[in-house]
């Protein structure tokens, strides 16, 4: 995957919040939370809710990695 949510997990630690508390606060399902944990893609609306709840920007939550691999797949 080219998506990494390590920034989100660090931010939660700083705010003394766990994953379940975040999920409950923003109204996402356990399956969406699992996608975040597995570094899978989630809807932009989910990222928007996270940013609103944690009062942060998207770059504080998600980071793109291995974009070269994505480029290669796009041009196949």
Secondary structure, DSSP 4 states (H G I P E B T S, - for coil): --EE-HHHHHHHHHTT--HHHHHHHHT--HHHHHHHHTT----HHHHHHHHHHHT--GGGT-EE--HHHHHHHHT-
